[in-house]
Amino acid sequence: MIIDYDLTIQDLITKVENGKKYFYRIDFGEGEAINRDFDNVVFKECIMSVDFSKSTFRNSKFLNSNIKCCIFNRSDLSNSTIENCSVERVELREAILDGIVFNNNYCYGTVLNQKDLVLLDE
């Protein structure tokens, strides 16, 4: 995966607040974006390690991305998609996962699918 450019977490927040909904090949690095609205946002081939606690991701997509160490505790991921992503150390405690699609994700060399989602919610 070749990353085209870096954005800070604050850049991400500002761009989403200004209406941007699609992010491709961006490294967001580490940081916090707590209690934010990321509904309908698509992250494709992105890299991030962000605390997204209490944020909303309704109808959002994480595709072919590295979301290792992301925290989604008490976040709403209703009808979102996480597919072909690295999900090591992802936290989903008390997250709303109604209608989530979780397919072909990787965790320490193991492929995780829908039935394995409960492992991240512990």
N, C-alpha and C positions, 0 to 999 in steps of 0.2 A: 504494500500500500504506500503510495507516494502522497504525502500531504502537501497540498498547494500553499497553505498559509496558516499562520497562527492567529488566534483571537483570544483575548482575555475573557474571563467569565463576565466581566462588566460590559465588554463589547457585545457579547452574546445577548445579555439582558437588554441592552439598548437597542440592538437590531430587532429583537423580537418585539419589544414595546413599540417600535416604529413600523411593525407589520411584516418583517421578513419571516418566512416560514420554512425555508429550505436551506440547509447547510450541507455542503459537499466537500469532503477532503480537508477538514479543518481540525487542527489540534487546539483544543480549548484548555489543555493542561489541567491543573488542580485549582480548586477554589470552592466557593459557596454561592449557591443561588437558591436560597431558602424562601419558601412561601411565594413562589413566582408562577406565572401562567405561561406554560409552554404547550397549550392545547393546539393540535393540528400542525405541530412542527415536525419536520423530517430531518433526521441526522443520517447522512449516508457517507460511509467510509470516514467517519470522524473518530477522534481520539479524545477521551475526557476521563477525568477522575474528580467528580464534582459531588458535593453534598447538595442534593436537590430536595431535602426533607420538606414536607408539607407543600410541595408544588403540585401543579396539575399538568398532566400529559394526556388528557383525553384525546383519542384519535391520532396520537402522535406515532412516529415510526423511528426506530433505531435499526438501521440496516447496514450489515457488513462493517460494523463499528467496534471499537475497543472501548467498552464502558466499565472496564475493571475498576474496582474500588468506588464506584458510584453509590451514593446513598439515596434511596427513594423512600425512606421511612415516613409513614403517614402521608404519602403522596397518592394522588388519584391517577392511575394508569388505565382507566376504563377504555376499552376498545382500542388500546394501543397495540403496536407490533414491535417485538424484539426478535430479530431474525439474523442469523449468521454473525452473531456478535461474540466477543470475548466477555464473559460475565463473571470472572473470578472476583471474589470478595464483594459482590453486589449485595446490598442490603435492601430488603423490601418489607421490613417489619410494619405491621398494621397498614400496609398499602392497600388501596382499593384496586383489585385486579379483575373486575367484572369484564368479560369479553376480551381479555388480553389474548393475543396470539404470540406464542413463545416457541420458536422452532429453530432447530439446527444451530444452537448456540454452544460455545465451547467453554469448559471450565476445567482447568488442570488436565487437559488431554482427553476429557470425556465429553461426548456430545450430549447436550441436554435439550429435551423437547417439552411439550406442554405438560406431560405427566410429571416432569421433574421440577416444575416451577415451585412446588411446595418446599423444595430444598433451600431456596433462597429466602423463604419467608420464615425462617427459624431464628 
